[in-house]
Amino acid sequence: MGPELLIRLAATPLAASLIAITDRHLLERAAVQCGAAVTLLEDDGSAQLQRQPGTLRVRHVPLASVEIPGQPDPANAHHVLATLAEAADGCMSGRYDAVVTAPLQKSSINDAGIRFSGHTEFFAERTHADVVMMLASPELRVALVTTHLPLVAVSAAITRAALIRTLRIVHAELRNKFGLADPRIAVLGLNPHAGEAGHMGHEEIDTIIPVMDALRAEGMQLLGPLPADTAFVPAQRPHYDAVLAMYHDQALPVLKSEAFDRTVNLTLGLPFIRTSVDHGTALDLAGTGNADPASLIAAAQMALDLVARRATQTSTPLRAEEIAERPSAPGTS
């Protein structure tokens, strides 16, 4: 479905110099499937002052095997990884201003014998960065302490170090990327009713509250820990700029149910801007030409907005020693 989404994006008037890193012939076939008149141009590395709607520059990375829509092929795993490496390295070198990723089928890469858990982890490893996943719509931003973990493993992953690292990255990126001078972060409890004073779990008392107290002593504005079932009600939302959830499905259903076609996956902590769609590959739609490009368009627009904001301010990314746990403030544990 990804190639079809790229063709649909190219047909829009988005005021960005779009460069697709993939197989040119794959895009040609996708354009036919979509019935779209899109002109594909070779990316020669030159500056593009004004992109015409219906045009798309391509940095050709050949497939190993011709695609069958809806049937991901492990033979093309190295092609997929090569496109991601080119995007990351191009951003690091200044060739690209940001990277916007389409959905990919993780299983086809693992089926090729290559350990792969997702775009986010690939970019983090490639750039040696500590990262946090955030999903953002025009109305709501949600960051995650843990991502693709089974529920049975979540509690053990909610450690003091993990919480401190995550909150510091989220705080810094809300300032750097979103221009919030003093961001307010709502922190969800892990357990129902945020543990209800220990009657429904001790993670809040043992870990979450002590971390929040320590970071408040450093000057962070942290609200909570809040029960997840009431944190998103309208009366609460004016009090925070972002929410930190403990696990994937604790908060994302709220976000996606409200704004599925306007939600963007954003990787915080990278040395470049990376956005993505908030959905999967929808293999049943691949090759039909009917895939909805709304989330990819939203991701591209957010990347464009973040690039423009970056140009008007000086970012101060955290150093490794600033992300790591510092000694507790007096009176905390």
PyMOL commands that set and color helices and strands:
alter all, ss='L'
color gray80, all
select helices_A, chain A and resi 2-10+24-34+74-93+106-110+119-127+151-157+160-176+192-195+203-217+237-239+248-262+294-311+320-323
alter helices_A, ss='H'
color red, helices_A
select strands_A, chain A and resi 19-22+39-42+55-60+98-101+132-136+141-144+184-188+221-226+242-245+264-268+273-276
alter strands_A, ss='S'
color yellow, strands_A
deselect
rebuild
show_as cartoon
